Amino acid sequence: MKYAFLVLLLAACGQQEADTRMVKLTLVKQGAGFTAELHKHCGDDMILHPLGCAKVAGTTCNLVVPEPRGGYDDKDALAVWGHELRHCFNGPVHD
């Protein structure tokens, strides 16, 4: 739950009210079955080896990301969080 608050706080920082979205966070445990669980939540319209996804529905963004191993020291997982959170506001484009 502490991660959901952090994501909501980051999403609100520096955004104008018109750009505000509610972020729903789903954490997926890393390890065996990770990719299958992502496909369950994200669908099949992803790249071959997905790391997470962001699906916008109205004013809500459903963020599905890996649960950090060992908390805040898992820089790879947290980088996926930032990447997917950016999709909530900038759309599905990778530029």
N, C-alpha and C positions, 0 to 999 in steps of 0.2 A: 504493500500500500504506500510506503514511503516513496517508491519510485513514481507512482502515479502523480503524487503531489509535485515532485520535481519536474516531471514532464509538463504538467499543466502550468507551472510557474515559468518554465523556459518558453513555452508556447506563447505566453502572455507578454513576455518581456519585449519591449520595443515595437509591439504591433499596435496598429490603430484598431479601433473597435470594428471596422468593416472587415478586418482580416482575422478576427478572433474565431477560433474553433475550439470546441470541447474535444479533448483527446482521451480516448478510451484505450487503455494499455492492457495488452495480453502478453504475458511473459511465457516463453517456451523454454523448457529445460534443455540445455545443451547435452549432446551425447547421442546415443543410439535412438533412432526414431525422430530426431530433430527435424529433418527435411519433410518427413511424412506429416508431422504435426503442423509445420508451416503450410503445407499444401492444404491441409484440412481447414485452416483458418483463412488462408489467402486465395485459394483457388489454384487453377492450373495455368493461369495466364502470366506466369513469372518466368524469369530466366532459369537456365538449367540447374544451377546450384544456388538457390536463394538463401539469403541471410536474414531476411525479414520482409515486411511489407507495410504499406500505409494505404488504407482504403478510405476515401472521403465519401461521406453520405450526408448531404445537406451541410449542416454546421458542425458535424461530428467527424472526427478522423479516427478510424480504428487502426491503432498501431500494434503490430505483432512483431515482437523482437526477442532476441535471446536473453534469457536470464543471466546476469553477470555471474561468473564463477568467482567466488571469493569477494564479492562486494564491488567496491569502487575501483579496484585495481585491474579489472578486466577491460583494458582499453579497447580491445577489438570489439567486444560486445557493445560497449558504450558508443563507439564510433558508428556502429549500425544504428543505434538509437538516434543519433544526430542525423544520420543520412535519411532515415525513414521519416523523422519529424520534419525535415525540410520538404519532403514530398507532401506533407499535409498542407503546406502553404504555397509551394511552387509547382505542384502537379507532378505527374509521373515522368517528366522529362529528365534525362541524365545529361547535363551539360557541363 
